[in-house]
Amino acid sequence: MKNSKGSLMRPFPAPESASRPVTTPLFPTAVYASDTPDMLDAQYAGELHGYTYSREGHPNADVLARMIDRLEGVPEGITGTLAGSGMGSVTNVLMGLLAAGDHLIGGSQLYGQTLQMMKRDLPRLGIETSLTDTTSAEAVAEAIRPNTKMILIEVVSNPTLALADVAGIAELCKAKGILLAVDNTFTTPHGFKPFDHGADIVIHSVTKLLAGHADVLLGYCVAKDPELNARLKQFNVCTGMTASPFDCWQAERGMLTFDLRFERAQATAVRLADMLADLPGVKKTIYPLHTSHPQYQRAQALLNGQGGNMVSFELDGGRAAANAFARAAEAISFAPTLGDVATTLSHPASSSHRCISIPEREAQGVSEGFYRVSVGLEDPEALLAVFAQAVEAARGA
Ligand SMILES: *Cc1c(COP(=O)(O)O)cnc(C)c1O
């Protein structure tokens, strides 16, 4: 290759080396030089593998996508597409595959911005949308119209950790030729593998548990059908959703420890949930593997024994108790994310669920005393101690 000899402007390219770096090099280049028009033609024709322009693909994105493909058990020959954030990938799927006149059904407890897109942006483009209770396949069946093209679900809902009726919904989709898309961010491929449960499309916010260090925003989507998957890729390239090489490189490093982080966070989450369930001042604790969970049987069937790192609980004493708790738990970041190495606390009534009317919120089980915890990697004893004393402080509020 000519450019291995350098160019007039950049005369000293990286030196040749018979040995290879053990880590993936970072490729912060917008463009790749080919030797001749024939060579570029062959690349575009797919006869010769070579990168051309980084919006269309680059090594750091390919390495990261393959790591997620492998976790998700993506069919041979298919590889996912990355975007600059999880919402980029939601957009990639919804706008990349649906057209004016199509109808989309989504869970009424989907991620907030996904709900916004379904309520505001898709209808503007002529795509009909309905939100429904995806914990009930009957409710979903009632929402189906002749033009329903896709159903989008999250398996475990945020923040009340309700489980979708995946088996029932997958059956409906199969019977009616509707695409089933699963946003697997919360459950991760460790807890749930959508393709084993009838999904056609998988979406991730890589920002959360997969990258895991709250220092990168990225998304991923993949369709198991080659033609649909190619459309996802085309729409991504055309709309400029491409993830930056640096972010992919950073996320790759995070992914190397995904299994270990998940197991550690989950083990601590189980202990935290057990402790909270028995603590005076806590009205209710929600964890998928607790027998008190309203869909305990379904959690057993779907989650492969992996309850995950998310725990929700409700304090007695409403907003005053919630304020006292956050003040007393100052060693834990009160921050609207999940899946970081550090434990984070979210208070839906003052953040994600602010704009929902109080009766509607209460109907979802989100009261003023309700907190959602994303458990991280702290020393479990120290973390449990912080929660115990903060709950105690909230009791006096
Ligand atoms: C965070 C999140 C998203 C959006 O991802 P970003 O990377 O923040 O754009 C989508 N779905 C779920 C379930 C999420 O938790």
The ligand as an ORCA input file, in Angstrom:
! r2SCAN-3c Opt
* xyz 0 1
  C     -29.962      5.312     28.788
  C     -30.935      4.516     28.003
  C     -31.169      4.805     26.649
  C     -30.500      5.951     25.953
  O     -29.129      5.783     25.877
  P     -28.101      7.045     25.782
  O     -26.799      6.345     25.604
  O     -28.227      7.802     27.060
  O     -28.514      7.847     24.609
  C     -32.069      4.013     25.956
  N     -32.713      2.981     26.559
  C     -32.504      2.683     27.862
  C     -33.246      1.543     28.467
  C     -31.616      3.438     28.626
  O     -31.426      3.142     29.919
*
